[in-house]
Amino acid sequence: MTHRLRSEDLGFLARAPVRQTCTRDLHTSADLLFERLAARPQDWPRWLGFARECQYQGAPPFGIGTMRNLRVTGRLRFQEAVIAWDPGERFAYRVEETNVPGITAMMEEWSLTPLSRTRTRVSWTMAADGPRPVRLMMRAGRSRVDKTFGKSMRRLDRMPRLPRL
């Protein structure tokens, strides 16, 4: 069964009842990281351990308003709308529909801060809402999420250079 989530603006990242931010420094340029995160969703299963399939709907060019489908371990599915697309800086999306019960609103943002020509600080923020039991479960999983984020960023950092699109 698919659940339609509440539509929120980017301000939800700061006001959501459940928020988590994970940050790591990578040995990759901000432009290359943006390409891996935003322009190549099909590569997400290569670095995000629990992702099984990730793809945009429709043809390029992609950007704000583009819809994306993500399927993860356990037959969980998310349909997302891109709400921020700032090359080399920021990529954000809002979950529009999911088969995960209980979540009423959810959004994620990837922020990239260049530290040098070849090093970038990556910050990922997840913001969500749901009934009290869902909020408690999400908060209880914070250390696991942080550990998964760290492993995913190490895999992302070790990926070979990309061929040009």
Secondary structure, DSSP 8 states (H G I E B T S, - for coil): --EE-----TTHHHH-SEEEEEEEEESS-HHHHHIIIII-GGGHHHHSTTEEEEEESS-S---TT-EEEEEETTTEEEEEEEEEEETTTEEEEEEEEES-TT--EEEEEEEEEESSSS-EEEEEEEEEE--HHHHHHHHHTHHHHHHHHHHHHHHHHHS------
